[in-house]
Amino acid sequence: MKHLIAPSVLAADFANLERDCKMINESQADWFHIDIMDGVFVPNISFGMPVMAAIKKHAKKPLDVHLMIVDPDRYVETFKAIGADVLTVHYEACDHLHRSIQNIKAHGMKAGVALNPHTPVALLKDVIEDLDLVCLMSVNPGFGGQKFIPNTYNKVKELRAMIDASSSNCLIEIDGGVGENNAKALIDAGADVLVAGSAVFASEDPVRTVELLKNID
């Protein structure tokens, strides 16, 4: 499977959100990546349900929703209702992770789990066959524009080996500090989905940047 590109709307111009949604639609991007932050689980607040619902009105591609919030189970049904296609919760935020995964699937969405940089990949061994996606945070969550953490490469390789040794078809997503300088190395290590925020929206030609990221071999 060709790797997927998911531009992070967190890095878009919120005053021109419709324009930036149109750019993603017209580019070679595969998904919209949407970060929901509550100011509790992470030290930042991004945007909530009304903004995501507005994005959904303009998006012509799947919404990949990343919940960086405490007690995410409270909002599974809500995010399904406003258009999430993939819903990712944090390992660190779920008391009963298997139950959370099954709840997401029961609402007709693909289920993802995100791991913070300090969280070992091995902790997902018992649920890997239930997952559609694992999001490896390659920066500490909460803010865009951070520097990529190099140990991510090791975690990608370890996770790829775990998936290949199981019957899982789980995708590996990388979120944080992804750009043209490290995209090929991440794909070579086993990544399937690259989330790109600043690399896309801060570039002079976002459509061209998405094209370059999409066509890395």
Secondary structure, DSSP 8 states (H G I E B T S, - for coil): ---EEEEBGGGS-GGGHHHHHHHHHHSS---EEEEEEBSSSSS-B---HHHHHHHHHH--S-EEEEEESSSGGGGHHHHHHTT-SEEEEEGGG-SSHHHHHHHHHHTT-EEEEEE-TTS-GGGGTTTGGG-SEEEEESS-TT-SS----TTHHHHHHHHHHHHHTTT---EEEEESS-STTTHHHHHHHT--EEEESHHHHTSS-HHHHHHHHHT--
